[in-house]
Amino acid sequence: MAYVETLLSSWQTILSNIAPIISVILIVLGGIVYGVAQTQPGEQRGKWQTAALAMLIGGIIVAAIAGAAVLIRDTSMKILT
């Protein structure tokens, strides 16, 4: 059982360290793609803007989950024990 706890703890540490990086990358790439979309013809602009907004929203969701990860973990531990 101690091995599982150690494994989950290491996963939590790794994910909590890379989540803000992924979030910032998605938000910045979303902004760049949205800017590039403004230079495209009308037929392609919608596709580019959709991809850009998906990246932006994905970055915000990753940031929200990363911010609430400790609260989620603590609540889950209380429920399971």
C-alpha positions as CSV (number, residue, x, y, z in Angstrom):
1,M,0.0,0.0,0.0
2,A,2.9,2.4,0.7
3,Y,4.1,1.9,-2.9
4,V,0.8,3.1,-4.3
5,E,0.8,6.1,-2.0
6,T,4.3,7.0,-3.1
7,L,3.4,6.5,-6.8
8,L,0.3,8.7,-6.6
9,S,2.3,11.3,-4.7
10,S,5.0,11.4,-7.3
11,W,2.3,11.7,-10.1
12,Q,0.6,14.5,-8.2
13,T,4.0,16.4,-7.9
14,I,4.8,16.0,-11.6
15,L,1.4,17.1,-12.8
16,S,1.2,20.0,-10.4
17,N,4.6,21.2,-11.7
18,I,3.8,20.9,-15.5
19,A,0.1,22.1,-15.4
20,P,0.9,25.8,-15.2
21,I,3.5,25.5,-18.0
22,I,0.9,23.7,-20.2
23,S,-1.7,26.3,-19.3
24,V,0.5,29.3,-20.3
25,I,1.6,27.5,-23.5
26,L,-2.0,26.9,-24.5
27,I,-3.1,30.5,-23.8
28,V,-0.1,32.0,-25.7
29,L,-0.5,29.7,-28.7
30,G,-4.2,30.5,-28.7
31,G,-3.5,34.2,-28.9
32,I,-0.9,33.7,-31.7
33,V,-3.3,31.5,-33.7
34,Y,-6.1,34.0,-33.2
35,G,-3.9,36.7,-34.5
36,V,-2.8,34.7,-37.5
37,A,-6.5,33.9,-38.2
38,Q,-7.2,37.6,-38.8
39,T,-4.9,37.4,-41.8
40,Q,-6.7,34.5,-43.4
41,P,-9.6,34.7,-45.9
42,G,-13.1,34.5,-44.6
43,E,-13.5,30.8,-45.4
44,Q,-10.6,29.7,-43.3
45,R,-10.8,32.3,-40.6
46,G,-13.6,30.5,-38.7
47,K,-11.5,27.3,-38.5
48,W,-8.5,29.1,-37.2
49,Q,-10.5,31.1,-34.7
50,T,-12.3,28.0,-33.4
51,A,-8.9,26.3,-32.9
52,A,-7.6,29.4,-31.1
53,L,-10.5,29.7,-28.8
54,A,-10.3,26.0,-28.0
55,M,-6.7,26.4,-27.0
56,L,-7.5,29.5,-24.9
57,I,-10.4,27.8,-23.1
58,G,-8.3,24.6,-22.6
59,G,-5.5,26.7,-21.0
60,I,-8.0,28.3,-18.6
61,I,-9.5,24.9,-17.7
62,V,-6.1,23.4,-17.0
63,A,-5.2,26.4,-14.8
64,A,-8.5,26.1,-12.9
65,I,-8.0,22.4,-12.3
66,A,-4.3,22.9,-11.3
67,G,-5.4,25.6,-8.9
68,A,-8.0,23.4,-7.3
69,A,-6.0,20.2,-7.3
70,V,-5.0,20.4,-3.7
71,L,-8.6,21.1,-2.6
72,I,-9.8,18.2,-4.7
73,R,-7.1,15.9,-3.3
74,D,-7.9,16.9,0.3
75,T,-11.6,16.4,-0.2
76,S,-11.1,13.0,-1.8
77,M,-8.9,11.9,1.1
78,K,-11.5,12.9,3.6
79,I,-14.3,11.1,1.7
80,L,-12.2,7.9,1.3
81,T,-11.0,7.7,4.9
